[in-house]
C-alpha cells in the first residue's frame, strides 16, 4: 500500500513509519542516509521533490523505518530481532545527496546529480552519475563508477575498480584487483594497486599530475600526440615499451628514467615492480 507523507508536517522527533512502500515529499537541500546491514539497495531518480522507498524483502520481524532529522531523511530496516536486513528500491530527486552504509550490501545508484558516499564491507557497488564528491569504499566488492563529475574516490581491497566517462580529480586504490580508467578527463589522477593491472585512457592535461603504481602488474597509458608531460618510469623487474620514440635520460641501476613529451608541463609517474609499462597512442 502506498502511503504519502508530507515531510513539512513531521516533527524532528517523529516516530518511524512502519510500511513496505512509503513516499515522502522533501525540500531541496534534504540529504538521504540509508543504513542497511545486509541486502541490496537500488537508487534511481525521478522529476519529483519526493522520495519513494519500497522494501522488496525485509528480515524477520523487521519493518521499514523512514525518519527525518533536520535536513537528513533516514531509511533503514528496523526490528528487535537480528541485524538489519532488507532489499530496498528507492527513488529520489536527481539533486539529492546520498549516503549509504552497510555490511554485506550490494548498492546501485543511477541518475544522481548530487554528492554520493557509499561504505560497505562486502558487496558490489555500481554508480552511474553523481557530482561534487563521489566516494565509494568497500573491502570485498567490485566498484564501478560511470559518468561522475567532481572529486572521485574509489577504494576496494580485494576486487577490481572500473571508472569510465569521468570528469574530475581521481583517487583510486585497491590491493588485489585491476584498475580500469577509460574516458577520463582529469587534471589530477592517482591510481595504485598491489596485485593488479592499471589501464588509463584519458587526458594528460597541461600542469596536471598523474601517478599510476602497481607492485605485481602491468601499466598501460594512452598518450595523445599533443601531450606535454615530464614522464618518470620505474620498472625494476619489468619492461618498458612505447609505441612512439622517446629519448630516455637519468637511467639508474634500479631502472628508473625520465623523458619529456612536448613542453613537459604535466607530471606523469609510472611505477611497476614486477610488470610491464606501456605507452600507447590513442
LORO-195401 format. One line per 8 residues: their letters; for each residue x, y, z of N, C-alpha, C. Coordinates in Angstrom, 3 decimals, padded with zeros to 6 digits. Example, Ala and Ser with C-alpha at 12.3 -4.5 7.8 and 13.67 -1.06 7.14 Angstrom:
! residues 2
as) 013.190,-005.690,007.800,012.300,-004.500,007.800,013.200,-003.300,007.800  012.850,-002.250,007.080,013.670,-001.060,007.140,012.900,000.030,007.870
! end
This chain:
! residues 282
xxxxxxxx) 000.852,-001.183,000.000,000.000,000.000,000.000,000.885,001.228,000.000  000.532,002.202,-000.806,001.308,003.439,-000.934,000.839,004.438,000.104  001.742,004.922,000.942,001.422,005.881,001.999,002.149,007.178,001.704  001.416,008.255,001.472,002.023,009.556,001.172,002.160,010.354,002.456  003.361,010.849,002.702,003.625,011.604,003.928,004.282,012.934,003.573  003.790,014.017,004.121,004.368,015.334,003.898,005.445,015.583,004.941  006.701,015.741,004.467,007.806,015.944,005.398,007.612,017.213,006.220  007.028,018.256,005.605,006.856,019.516,006.321,005.988,019.362,007.556
xxxxxxxx) 005.144,018.331,007.584,004.251,018.128,008.711,004.866,017.263,009.790  006.084,016.792,009.558,006.723,015.911,010.530,007.541,016.716,011.518  007.487,016.406,012.754,008.395,016.975,013.759,009.716,016.254,013.676  010.786,016.897,014.131,012.114,016.293,014.043,012.165,014.995,014.817  011.396,014.865,015.883,011.434,013.661,016.707,010.304,012.703,016.377  009.716,012.828,015.206,008.595,011.973,014.831,009.011,010.519,014.843  008.125,009.610,015.272,008.464,008.190,015.328,008.605,007.618,013.934  009.342,006.504,013.767,009.488,005.883,012.460,008.154,005.384,011.938
xxxxxxxx) 008.037,005.357,010.626,006.817,004.917,009.972,007.015,003.507,009.442  006.231,002.572,009.931,006.363,001.189,009.519,005.528,000.964,008.273  006.187,000.688,007.169,005.493,000.434,005.912,006.475,-000.199,004.956  005.966,-000.910,003.950,006.836,-001.512,002.963,006.906,-000.682,001.703  006.082,000.330,001.586,006.099,001.217,000.422,005.685,002.606,000.892  006.646,003.523,000.927,006.411,004.835,001.519,006.921,005.926,000.593  006.131,006.989,000.436,006.558,008.158,-000.327,006.537,009.378,000.574  007.656,010.139,000.576,007.805,011.291,001.445,008.221,012.485,000.596
xxxxxxxx) 007.505,013.595,000.693,007.920,014.794,-000.018,009.108,015.425,000.706  010.017,016.031,-000.064,011.224,016.609,000.520,011.475,017.978,-000.092  012.207,018.796,000.647,012.613,020.102,000.163,014.039,020.032,-000.343  014.403,020.930,-001.252,015.775,020.980,-001.742,016.732,021.212,-000.575  017.839,020.496,-000.613,018.791,020.533,000.483,018.686,019.345,001.407  017.600,018.594,001.306,017.471,017.379,002.104,018.434,016.306,001.594  019.082,015.600,002.508,020.010,014.526,002.170,019.420,013.186,002.567  019.763,012.164,001.803,019.292,010.810,002.077,020.404,010.004,002.720
xxxxxxxx) 020.096,009.329,003.825,021.043,008.453,004.509,020.392,007.084,004.660  020.982,006.086,004.016,020.458,004.715,004.063,021.411,003.856,004.875  020.884,003.161,005.865,021.669,002.271,006.725,021.032,000.890,006.661  021.752,-000.053,006.038,021.203,-001.393,005.836,022.332,-002.404,006.037  022.197,-003.265,007.032,023.282,-004.191,007.372,023.562,-005.182,006.246  022.522,-005.763,005.704,022.703,-006.796,004.684,021.567,-006.714,003.669  021.907,-006.967,002.395,020.879,-006.989,001.363,021.299,-006.203,000.134  020.336,-005.501,-000.467,020.584,-004.709,-001.660,019.908,-003.352,-001.530
xxxxxxxx) 020.546,-002.347,-002.122,019.943,-001.019,-002.202,020.079,-000.535,-003.640  018.942,-000.263,-004.276,018.920,000.269,-005.632,018.268,001.639,-005.590  019.004,002.663,-006.027,018.508,004.033,-006.002,018.461,004.585,-007.417  017.297,005.082,-007.834,017.124,005.736,-009.121,016.511,007.119,-008.880  016.311,007.875,-009.953,015.815,009.242,-009.806,014.540,009.459,-010.607  013.835,010.529,-010.220,012.667,010.984,-010.973,012.576,012.496,-010.866  011.531,013.084,-011.469,011.415,014.534,-011.529,010.624,015.145,-010.403  010.324,014.403,-009.355,009.526,014.909,-008.247,010.417,015.241,-007.050
xxxxxxxx) 010.003,016.235,-006.245,010.686,016.521,-004.986,010.097,015.616,-003.908  010.361,014.360,-004.069,009.832,013.345,-003.154,010.735,012.124,-003.210  010.683,011.344,-002.147,011.446,010.103,-002.057,010.472,008.954,-001.843  010.585,007.960,-002.704,009.787,006.753,-002.537,010.699,005.608,-002.108  010.320,004.916,-001.055,011.095,003.797,-000.533,010.216,002.558,-000.556  010.717,001.526,-001.191,009.972,000.270,-001.280,010.875,-000.869,-000.829  010.412,-001.639,000.133,011.152,-002.810,000.597,010.615,-004.038,-000.121  011.423,-004.610,-001.001,011.009,-005.823,-001.701,011.238,-007.066,-000.849
xxxxxxxx) 012.195,-006.973,000.084,012.440,-008.038,001.050,012.792,-007.402,002.386  012.237,-007.960,003.480,012.570,-007.499,004.815,012.944,-008.686,005.687  013.873,-008.462,006.611,014.250,-009.522,007.528,013.118,-009.883,008.470  013.289,-010.995,009.166,012.269,-011.498,010.079,011.957,-010.476,011.166  010.689,-010.172,011.342,010.196,-009.254,012.364,010.811,-007.858,012.233  011.028,-007.440,011.025,011.546,-006.090,010.791,010.539,-005.278,009.995  010.705,-003.990,010.074,009.837,-003.071,009.356,010.700,-002.014,008.680  010.136,-001.323,007.743,010.829,-000.246,007.052,010.634,001.041,007.833
xxxxxxxx) 011.745,001.619,008.301,011.679,002.849,009.086,012.185,004.011,008.251  011.374,005.047,008.100,011.735,006.270,007.382,011.527,007.435,008.335  012.595,008.125,008.700,012.500,009.220,009.665,013.233,010.441,009.130  012.886,011.584,009.675,013.556,012.823,009.303,014.178,013.457,010.538  015.429,013.865,010.413,016.126,014.581,011.472,016.824,015.779,010.844  016.258,016.953,011.048,016.797,018.144,010.406,016.689,018.029,008.895  017.837,018.156,008.212,017.841,018.083,006.750,018.173,016.692,006.231  018.160,015.689,007.110,018.515,014.319,006.727,017.283,013.428,006.786
xxxxxxxx) 017.028,012.732,005.681,015.985,011.722,005.634,016.667,010.361,005.769  016.341,009.620,006.831,016.994,008.349,007.114,016.074,007.189,006.761  016.692,006.186,006.143,015.963,004.978,005.762,016.734,003.773,006.291  016.025,002.892,007.001,016.667,001.672,007.481,015.606,000.653,007.852  015.951,-000.620,007.710,015.081,-001.648,008.280,015.248,-001.632,009.791  014.148,-001.790,010.519,014.174,-001.655,011.966,013.462,-002.844,012.587  014.081,-003.427,013.602,013.471,-004.552,014.285,014.303,-004.973,015.464  013.708,-005.718,016.360,014.383,-006.135,017.589,015.076,-007.475,017.453
xxxxxxxx) 014.926,-008.126,016.306,015.480,-009.463,016.159,016.487,-009.490,015.010  017.746,-009.760,015.340,018.769,-009.915,014.318,019.217,-008.599,013.729  020.243,-008.639,012.875,020.752,-007.416,012.237,019.781,-006.894,011.180  019.936,-005.637,010.852,019.098,-005.028,009.828,019.348,-005.720,008.490  018.282,-006.060,007.810,018.419,-006.787,006.553,017.223,-006.496,005.664  017.504,-006.029,004.425,016.408,-005.711,003.517,016.939,-005.528,002.107  016.068,-005.721,001.137,016.298,-005.301,-000.235,015.424,-004.075,-000.465  016.053,-002.944,-000.814,015.339,-001.684,-000.914,015.434,-001.111,-002.317
xxxxxxxx) 014.319,-000.591,-002.809,014.272,000.176,-004.046,013.844,001.594,-003.676  014.696,002.576,-003.987,014.459,003.954,-003.566,014.519,004.856,-004.793  013.539,005.758,-004.906,013.515,006.744,-005.989,013.624,008.124,-005.357  014.561,008.940,-005.867,014.852,010.235,-005.248,014.869,011.330,-006.314  014.798,012.605,-005.898,015.062,013.692,-006.850,016.521,013.632,-007.296  016.796,013.987,-008.538,018.157,013.882,-009.057,019.131,014.760,-008.281  018.659,015.874,-007.681,019.555,016.806,-006.990,019.998,016.301,-005.624  019.446,015.259,-005.123,019.625,014.849,-003.730,020.994,014.213,-003.471
xxxxxxxx) 021.667,014.626,-002.371,022.890,013.971,-001.914,022.515,012.660,-001.226  023.386,011.658,-001.383,023.071,010.312,-000.903,024.246,009.745,-000.120  023.944,009.114,001.004,024.932,008.346,001.763,024.346,006.975,002.068  025.108,005.919,001.764,024.667,004.543,002.015,025.742,003.835,002.821  025.341,003.169,003.907,026.260,002.409,004.734,025.697,001.017,004.970  026.587,000.030,005.019,026.128,-001.322,005.276,027.284,-002.266,005.489  026.947,-003.523,005.686,027.947,-004.561,005.896,028.057,-005.427,004.651  027.205,-006.411,004.510,027.148,-007.230,003.302,026.048,-006.656,002.419
xxxxxxxx) 026.423,-005.677,001.595,025.418,-004.874,000.909,025.842,-004.570,-000.514  025.008,-004.950,-001.481,025.184,-004.527,-002.869,024.438,-003.213,-003.069  025.080,-002.263,-003.759,024.496,-000.935,-003.927,024.546,-000.530,-005.395  023.432,-000.026,-005.898,023.372,000.522,-007.241,022.698,001.885,-007.209  023.335,002.900,-007.811,022.760,004.242,-007.893,022.827,004.694,-009.340  021.703,005.164,-009.872,021.645,005.564,-011.279,020.944,006.912,-011.421  021.619,007.849,-012.091,020.978,009.103,-012.456,021.134,010.232,-011.474  021.881,010.041,-010.388,022.031,011.090,-009.390,022.884,012.244,-009.894
xxxxxxxx) 022.555,013.453,-009.447,023.325,014.649,-009.783,023.889,015.324,-008.543  023.766,014.688,-007.397,024.293,015.232,-006.153,025.509,014.451,-005.702  025.965,014.735,-004.480,027.097,014.018,-003.919,026.674,012.618,-003.482  027.632,011.679,-003.581,027.341,010.283,-003.267,028.454,009.745,-002.383  028.072,009.092,-001.292,029.025,008.444,-000.396,028.511,007.044,-000.073  029.358,006.039,-000.310,028.960,004.647,-000.065,030.084,003.952,000.682  029.748,003.275,001.788,030.717,002.496,002.544,030.112,001.143,002.881  030.801,000.087,002.443,030.371,-001.266,002.762,031.596,-002.106,003.111
xxxxxxxx) 031.352,-003.245,003.742,032.426,-004.206,003.990,032.462,-005.231,002.870  031.325,-005.763,002.500,031.237,-006.701,001.390,030.085,-006.330,000.487  030.273,-006.537,-000.817,029.217,-006.225,-001.760,029.716,-005.359,-002.889  029.124,-005.543,-004.071,029.500,-004.766,-005.247,028.774,-003.423,-005.242  029.425,-002.417,-005.831,028.855,-001.075,-005.910,028.921,-000.599,-007.354  027.787,-000.148,-007.878,027.711,000.416,-009.223,027.062,001.786,-009.120  027.770,002.826,-009.580,027.254,004.190,-009.545,027.271,004.753,-010.952  026.134,005.290,-011.389,026.059,005.994,-012.661,025.591,007.416,-012.377
xxxxxxxx) 026.490,008.390,-012.568,026.159,009.771,-012.254,026.850,010.210,-010.979  026.378,011.306,-010.422,026.976,011.875,-009.230,027.819,013.088,-009.563  027.829,014.075,-008.665,028.596,015.300,-008.888,029.055,015.848,-007.552  030.159,016.611,-007.591,030.745,017.106,-006.354,031.723,016.087,-005.839  031.427,015.464,-004.716,032.233,014.378,-004.173,031.495,013.065,-004.377  032.129,012.124,-005.071,031.594,010.774,-005.238,032.618,009.829,-004.631  032.300,009.265,-003.480,033.261,008.452,-002.724,032.664,007.073,-002.461  033.390,006.027,-002.887,032.945,004.651,-002.686,034.072,003.874,-002.023
xxxxxxxx) 033.757,003.207,-000.917,034.734,002.381,-000.215,034.103,001.042,000.138  034.793,-000.029,-000.260,034.351,-001.370,000.084,035.575,-002.252,000.260  035.404,-003.389,000.910,036.522,-004.306,001.122,036.398,-005.504,000.185  035.302,-006.232,000.276,035.092,-007.408,-000.566,034.027,-007.101,-001.611  034.365,-006.275,-002.582,033.387,-005.954,-003.603,033.993,-005.175,-004.744  033.426,-005.339,-005.937,033.858,-004.572,-007.097,033.227,-003.180,-007.068  033.964,-002.211,-007.600,033.472,-000.839,-007.681,033.436,-000.413,-009.147  032.277,000.063,-009.580,032.110,000.571,-010.942,031.444,001.942,-010.869
xxxxxxxx) 032.074,002.950,-011.469,031.519,004.303,-011.482,031.535,004.811,-012.912  030.407,005.333,-013.375,030.292,005.878,-014.728,029.664,007.263,-014.677  030.179,008.161,-015.505,029.522,009.445,-015.707,029.541,010.385,-014.523  030.480,010.231,-013.594,030.547,011.113,-012.430,031.363,012.361,-012.753  031.076,013.448,-012.034,031.775,014.714,-012.217,032.176,015.276,-010.858  033.435,015.735,-010.737,033.876,016.335,-009.483,035.104,015.641,-008.935  035.112,015.361,-007.646,036.174,014.629,-006.976,035.703,013.189,-006.803  036.438,012.248,-007.404,036.023,010.848,-007.403,037.015,010.040,-006.574
xxxxxxxx) 036.517,009.330,-005.561,037.336,008.450,-004.735,036.735,007.050,-004.778  037.531,006.083,-005.201,037.061,004.707,-005.315,038.093,003.782,-004.687  037.708,003.078,-003.633,038.637,002.234,-002.891,038.012,000.864,-002.675  038.752,-000.172,-003.057,038.394,-001.544,-002.728,039.641,-002.203,-002.152  039.499,-003.423,-001.669,040.653,-004.158,-001.170,040.907,-005.394,-002.008  039.890,-006.180,-002.229,040.094,-007.476,-002.883,039.362,-007.627,-004.205  039.004,-006.531,-004.852,038.281,-006.630,-006.116,038.727,-005.525,-007.064  038.183,-005.577,-008.290,038.536,-004.622,-009.335,037.802,-003.294,-009.129
xxxxxxxx) 038.402,-002.231,-009.685,037.779,-000.910,-009.709,037.758,-000.432,-011.159  036.576,-000.047,-011.644,036.410,000.390,-013.030,035.714,001.743,-013.062  036.355,002.722,-013.690,035.774,004.049,-013.853,035.735,004.387,-015.332  034.626,004.985,-015.797,034.504,005.374,-017.193,033.696,006.655,-017.308  034.002,007.442,-018.347,033.329,008.712,-018.616,033.327,009.591,-017.369  034.522,009.882,-016.877,034.673,010.617,-015.630,035.270,011.993,-015.907  034.726,013.027,-015.281,035.287,014.370,-015.357,035.618,014.883,-013.977  036.916,014.969,-013.657,037.298,015.450,-012.334,038.530,014.745,-011.807
xxxxxxxx) 038.946,015.137,-010.616,040.122,014.542,-009.996,039.804,013.142,-009.478  040.814,012.254,-009.568,040.596,010.854,-009.210,041.559,010.405,-008.123  041.040,009.610,-007.183,041.864,008.841,-006.262,041.305,007.428,-006.254  042.098,006.476,-006.740,041.632,005.096,-006.888,042.642,004.170,-006.240  042.142,003.213,-005.461,043.043,002.310,-004.750,042.396,000.942,-004.586  043.179,-000.096,-004.816,042.780,-001.451,-004.460,044.034,-002.227,-004.124  043.880,-003.393,-003.523,045.034,-004.219,-003.168,045.150,-005.412,-004.096  044.094,-006.188,-004.197,044.101,-007.371,-005.051,043.051,-007.214,-006.145
xxxxxxxx) 043.359,-006.369,-007.111,042.415,-006.145,-008.187,042.987,-005.241,-009.253  042.360,-005.278,-010.428,042.760,-004.419,-011.537,042.053,-003.069,-011.433  042.684,-002.050,-012.015,042.093,-000.716,-012.096,041.969,-000.345,-013.561  040.744,-000.053,-013.997,040.481,000.335,-015.377,039.893,001.737,-015.390  040.567,002.646,-016.081,040.149,004.051,-016.153,040.035,004.450,-017.614  038.812,004.540,-018.125,038.579,004.838,-019.538,037.694,006.073,-019.677  038.008,006.899,-020.674,037.214,008.097,-020.904,037.370,009.097,-019.775  038.594,009.286,-019.302,038.855,010.143,-018.144,039.267,011.535,-018.606
xxxxxxxx) 038.652,012.558,-018.001,039.009,013.950,-018.238,039.366,014.544,-016.884  040.685,014.510,-016.579,041.126,014.847,-015.243,042.419,015.650,-015.292  042.601,016.515,-014.298,043.852,017.234,-014.133,044.729,016.573,-013.071  044.121,015.744,-012.220,044.856,015.043,-011.176,044.290,013.638,-011.028  045.143,012.633,-011.214,044.692,011.246,-011.106,045.763,010.429,-010.406  045.368,009.682,-009.397,046.272,008.781,-008.682,045.584,007.427,-008.572  046.251,006.378,-009.064,045.698,005.027,-009.012,046.785,004.066,-008.580  046.523,003.291,-007.530,047.516,002.350,-007.016,046.865,001.011,-006.714
xxxxxxxx) 047.602,-000.056,-006.994,047.200,-001.403,-006.626,048.452,-002.189,-006.279  048.294,-003.293,-005.581,049.431,-004.146,-005.244,049.509,-005.313,-006.209  048.423,-006.043,-006.361,048.376,-007.197,-007.246,047.309,-006.976,-008.311  047.663,-006.237,-009.348,046.706,-005.970,-010.400,047.284,-005.053,-011.457  046.588,-004.992,-012.587,046.986,-004.142,-013.705,046.276,-002.794,-013.617  046.868,-001.787,-014.272,046.264,-000.456,-014.388,046.206,-000.081,-015.856  045.020,000.321,-016.310,044.835,000.744,-017.703,044.191,002.121,-017.698  044.934,003.139,-018.184,044.437,004.515,-018.207,044.291,004.992,-019.636
xxxxxxxx) 043.095,005.426,-019.983,042.818,006.019,-021.286,042.055,007.321,-021.042  042.782,008.406,-021.123,042.171,009.704,-020.847,043.136,010.827,-021.129  042.807,011.990,-020.614,043.605,013.185,-020.877,044.866,013.210,-020.027  045.911,013.807,-020.586,047.085,014.241,-019.826,047.144,015.751,-020.034  046.581,016.502,-019.121,046.421,017.937,-019.304,047.658,018.708,-018.859  047.876,019.853,-019.498,048.980,020.723,-019.095,048.847,021.064,-017.611  049.986,021.011,-016.923,050.074,021.307,-015.495,049.357,020.288,-014.617  048.920,019.188,-015.188,048.287,018.145,-014.395,049.309,017.196,-013.780
xxxxxxxx) 048.840,016.342,-012.873,049.715,015.341,-012.267,048.992,014.002,-012.256  049.706,012.961,-012.701,049.133,011.630,-012.859,050.117,010.616,-012.289  049.656,009.804,-011.342,050.501,008.813,-010.693,049.819,007.459,-010.793  050.507,006.491,-011.408,049.983,005.136,-011.543,051.047,004.162,-011.051  050.691,003.333,-010.064,051.686,002.449,-009.465,051.061,001.102,-009.125  051.815,000.027,-009.401,051.430,-001.320,-009.014,052.675,-002.087,-008.624  052.522,-003.101,-007.809,053.669,-003.937,-007.432,053.783,-005.144,-008.360  052.720,-005.899,-008.482,052.712,-007.072,-009.352,051.632,-006.895,-010.418
xxxxxxxx) 051.964,-006.185,-011.476,051.003,-005.962,-012.534,051.565,-005.061,-013.606  050.831,-004.963,-014.710,051.230,-004.131,-015.840,050.516,-002.784,-015.785  051.123,-001.789,-016.425,050.524,-000.468,-016.545,050.467,-000.090,-018.015  049.297,000.310,-018.476,049.129,000.806,-019.831,048.529,002.200,-019.799  049.174,003.142,-020.490,048.694,004.526,-020.506,048.614,005.003,-021.948  047.465,005.533,-022.324,047.285,006.104,-023.654,047.713,007.569,-023.636  048.613,007.933,-024.553,049.171,009.283,-024.593,048.894,009.900,-025.962  048.186,011.016,-025.981,047.874,011.690,-027.236,049.123,012.347,-027.811
xxxxxxxx) 049.090,012.615,-029.123,050.261,013.166,-029.812,050.649,014.534,-029.275  049.688,015.337,-028.828,049.976,016.703,-028.378,050.251,016.791,-026.885  050.535,015.670,-026.246,050.745,015.662,-024.799,052.025,016.396,-024.412  051.940,017.213,-023.360,053.097,017.888,-022.788,053.307,017.363,-021.377  054.321,016.518,-021.182,054.498,015.900,-019.879,055.941,015.501,-019.637  056.371,015.636,-018.392,057.606,015.051,-017.916,057.245,013.675,-017.357  057.801,012.625,-017.938,057.414,011.257,-017.590,058.538,010.610,-016.785  058.194,010.026,-015.652,059.124,009.264,-014.828,058.678,007.812,-014.817
xxxxxxxx) 059.594,006.902,-015.163,059.272,005.477,-015.264,060.166,004.699,-014.316  059.566,003.812,-013.532,060.304,002.889,-012.669,059.791,001.483,-012.957  060.644,000.638,-013.556,060.196,-000.696,-013.965,060.749,-001.812,-013.093  061.887,-001.620,-012.454,062.507,-002.618,-011.601,062.660,-003.948,-012.345  061.828,-004.960,-012.053,061.968,-006.267,-012.699,061.064,-006.410,-013.928  060.512,-005.328,-014.418,059.639,-005.397,-015.577,060.280,-004.787,-016.808  059.442,-004.484,-017.805,059.910,-003.922,-019.071,059.151,-002.640,-019.362  059.787,-001.804,-020.213,059.141,-000.582,-020.673,059.028,-000.618,-022.186
xxxxxxxx) 057.818,-000.328,-022.683,057.582,-000.299,-024.125,056.834,000.978,-024.480  057.150,001.537,-025.669,056.465,002.728,-026.147,056.140,002.559,-027.622  054.937,002.961,-028.008,054.527,002.879,-029.407,055.065,004.044,-030.228  055.787,004.939,-029.596,056.397,006.061,-030.298,057.781,006.285,-029.695  058.692,006.880,-030.447,060.061,007.043,-029.953,060.149,008.045,-028.812  060.924,007.692,-027.791,061.186,008.597,-026.682,062.688,008.558,-026.387  063.185,009.644,-025.859,064.597,009.727,-025.508,064.724,009.641,-023.995  065.321,008.546,-023.526,065.412,008.289,-022.100,066.615,009.001,-021.501
xxxxxxxx) 066.428,009.545,-020.296,067.526,010.186,-019.560,067.456,009.740,-018.107  068.606,009.820,-017.420,068.638,009.548,-015.989,068.486,008.094,-015.626  068.882,007.159,-016.513,068.760,005.737,-016.197,069.653,005.387,-015.018  069.194,004.498,-014.135,069.949,004.048,-012.982,069.904,002.536,-012.920  070.634,001.983,-011.966,070.645,000.530,-011.825,069.285,-000.011,-011.412  068.439,000.808,-010.824,067.091,000.382,-010.457,066.097,000.593,-011.590  066.623,000.919,-012.760,065.812,001.083,-013.961,064.775,002.183,-013.793  065.200,003.276,-013.278,064.389,004.477,-013.211,064.935,005.481,-014.221
xxxxxxxx) 064.042,006.045,-015.015,064.496,007.012,-016.016,063.379,007.995,-016.322  063.741,009.057,-017.029,062.813,010.128,-017.351,062.858,010.425,-018.851  061.818,011.032,-019.331,061.827,011.615,-020.665,060.737,012.672,-020.732  060.825,013.521,-021.710,059.913,014.654,-021.833,059.117,014.559,-023.119  057.830,014.798,-023.005,056.939,014.899,-024.158,056.511,016.350,-024.302  056.726,016.922,-025.482,056.356,018.321,-025.700,057.091,019.246,-024.754  056.348,020.137,-024.111,056.947,021.117,-023.204,057.208,020.559,-021.808  056.699,019.362,-021.520,056.897,018.779,-020.197,056.073,019.422,-019.109
xxxxxxxx) 054.944,020.025,-019.448,054.150,020.776,-018.478,053.547,019.885,-017.389  052.995,018.761,-017.768,052.366,017.856,-016.798,053.413,016.924,-016.192  053.024,016.251,-015.095,053.860,015.229,-014.480,053.138,013.895,-014.584  053.849,012.892,-015.152,053.295,011.548,-015.296,054.280,010.566,-014.676  053.866,009.907,-013.595,054.731,008.971,-012.873,054.170,007.556,-012.998  055.017,006.636,-013.487,054.612,005.257,-013.738,055.566,004.323,-013.008  055.023,003.438,-012.177,055.878,002.543,-011.406,055.266,001.153,-011.307  056.060,000.139,-011.671,055.668,-001.256,-011.500,056.894,-002.055,-011.088
xxxxxxxx) 056.795,-002.782,-009.998,057.945,-003.567,-009.529,058.116,-004.822,-010.381  057.053,-005.566,-010.571,057.101,-006.787,-011.385,056.053,-006.718,-012.484  056.280,-005.899,-013.477,055.320,-005.792,-014.556,055.816,-004.867,-015.650  055.127,-004.914,-016.777,055.496,-004.077,-017.918,054.763,-002.741,-017.858  055.418,-001.717,-018.393,054.830,-000.400,-018.528,054.801,-000.060,-020.014  053.612,000.300,-020.508,053.451,000.555,-021.941,052.810,001.922,-022.148  053.389,002.681,-023.081,052.783,003.923,-023.548,052.184,003.663,-024.927  050.894,004.038,-025.067,050.190,003.751,-026.319,049.706,005.031,-026.959
xx) 049.538,004.981,-028.274,048.842,006.035,-028.989,047.343,005.786,-028.910  046.544,006.847,-028.982,045.080,006.647,-028.995,044.642,005.786,-030.153
! end
